[in-house]
Amino acid sequence: MPVVTDPRLLLATSAATARAAALTVAAARAVLPGLAVHVLDLDGTFDPAVPALPAALRTDPGTDLPAAPRAEGRHDLPPDVRDAAGWGVPVGRLHALALRHGGAGAARALLPDLVAAVGREVPAGTPLLVLAPGVLPLRRPDALLAGLSDADLALVPRAPAHPGDGAGASVPGRGWWHPGALALRAPGTSVVAWWRTATPDDDRWLDALAAAVPHAAVREPAAVLSAWSGAPTSGLAVAGRPVELLDLSGLDPVRPRLLDARPGVPQRRLDDERDLAALVAAVARSLRDAPAPVVPADAFDPARTALGVPVDDLLRDALVALGAPPEEAAPGSGPGTHPTTPGGAGDPYDPRTADDLLGRLTAPGPAGAPAPVLAALLARRPDLRRAFPRVPGADTPRFLAWTREHAVADGAPAALVEPALRRAAAAPPPPPAPAGAPEPGVTVVGFLRGELGLGESARGLVAALDAVGVPHAALTVGDDLVRSRQRAVRTAGRAERDAEAVTFDTTVVCVNADLTPTVVASLPPRLRDRSLRVGMWYWEVEDFPADQHGGFAAVDEVWVATDFVRAAIAPHSPVPVVTLTPPLPQRGPAPVVPPRDLGVPDRPYVLFAFDHLSTLDRKNPLGLVDAFTAAVTPDDGPVLVLKTINAEHRPQDAERLRRRVVDLEHVVLLEDYLDAAERDALVAGCAAYASLHRSEGLGLTMAEAMAWGRPVVATGYSGNLQFMTEENSWLVPCSPGTIPAGAAPYPAGGRWAEPDLDAAAAALRAVLDDPAAAAVRGRRAASDIRERHSPAVAGRAIAAHLEEVAGRRRARARGDLRFRLRQVRGAAGAAARRTGLVR
């Protein structure tokens, strides 16, 4: 590997960081002669001369150390500053990121696009130094650049290995590596592929990158001085070595006594570090004195939309009510691409669609529901939900009156609120319900506190109804009907009502067919007898045996999550069977637990999680072990992690699995229960998820891994095909297999699949050998789960079906009324003829 010379500096900036970015560029050019600089300027606010470099950075900042070389006036070439389009970013990707994350977040998210573009333009092997705005070079960053002598990527730990003052205590939740300073060699293809899987507020992608890509760990304490650094400074040195990079990316110019004022960062005060405090004060003064950046009229402004309203959480929530905000265009999309979404939320920055989008944001919903923008306003205000609990319903007029009087004064945009109110006033009122009749809405009955799949399904249904404002209530089935070690936390949603105080016209019982008669019999008569009874059923194989058919008598309709389950149940059903896929698991906050704390080695790992009560034969972990050991040897590095629950209820099966893996050094078996945060950490940290199941009704664990952007290798058969495709997963071919005896409750002799283990091994090897390509497919998976299977998308499908059912019921009611009127008229005519009044 050649000696590292002549790096190029890369930054991405917006109005929020433009002044800090200018200081980073000026400081870097003061210590790196002839430095080439490449800047992605999101909104046209970057000015390399504003603010001016403080005098403390124009001379050597050290006090008792040899002077660092200065390069004042030697940067002949101006910085290469371009907007996002100039660096090849599709407009749809830019707009989607700005809408989701704001200007500063979008700039951070576009750093991999900048790296990719520069990597294409410069010779292969060129060192690229990527700094966050506000990371100031005090000297040439030799420690970081030296890492490129032995690797194509150099990373700096966020905190030292053994911080003396506990500064590293919060590191696991934020990521182990410093996100504001890294170096790589062009073109950086593997790094860019991983980087694009990250979100701007989650730096743990670097942990996954470090596990997958060879890198140099720069452990020199003076390489980067930040709030996370444990050692104090003497002068501007750490352990006698001069500081090379000073991280002031979180500096608050108004409160310069803290090195980093951001929440969740160690509060490092500078009271006892005189030289460092003086330098930080000078930088803060320079930032305060510089004029605030102004977005030029001809530049993209991430804070303003073509609707004439600012981007805020209310607008984002209203767009979610329509259909999720625009998805990021694929990096290969053309620069003219404008995003659309399932449900058609559209692009609020696009003037071509502004009128149409405004119309849909302000249009009243069905059955008296408020417009999406007003529904979003209600959802964001717990006080309003308490004051107006029956919206849509009896409280709608009072809610609209409050909105007319107070919403704009409270900060809601008049450009959205006023047309929504005008259209609400002009809309015909919904027909009143007959006295004593059930109200339109849904009562969800299920294992709402259980951790099992049925509980997840019931909670998902509640979330879907809440996302679209369908009034609903929830009743929890007794936990004695199911084994569940843990109870899930569930909070009432914006459209949720007291189940004891309201009777809705639809009751959905989220238990399987065999339990449905028992649960329905336990319901209050008002629900059992006066509402449409729906069974939300799951089944995992092609044959729906006769011992499950008793549930049909207890329901008027069956909902299923996948077409696979519908194909199993519908041929036997005397009632309609409808596919309504519930929301699939969505990515949550960044995990705070490192997988190593859960017993996982610090190596890339393939994960599979299953419940022994779902049967070892159907879940097929033994087949996965065979495929993995055919693909990976103990010396290769990756490991297989098998996470199980309920082993104590299937001791023979659990022992079969233990015996199979006991001598395998690269297979880890975890049998302890994990809470939700620990499960998230396990899934989010895996290099890939694998399921070589023989059959699945839905496959929530696969969907969960996809939501985290993890590559998934799975059998190409059964319910998981409702959301898995060749484009977002690795689907393993299979052949027909026969269900053996002893696999109850599944019927012996029925059909399921036998996955091709050789093909599975090849897929696992492909994922592990090319993490960049795997990350691309993982991003597609995350996008599909987020945009096609969110609560809002599922809720719209459920609401549309409920409206269709209500229409059929109204039509039947009108037909029954006409029939009764004909009967009455016929009886009256007959009586009149008998009395001689009619001849």
Summary of the structure (lengths in Angstrom):
residues: 839
radius of gyration: 30.8
end to end distance: 113.8
largest distance: 126.0
contacts: 2924
relative contact order: 0.07
helix: 41%
strand: 15%
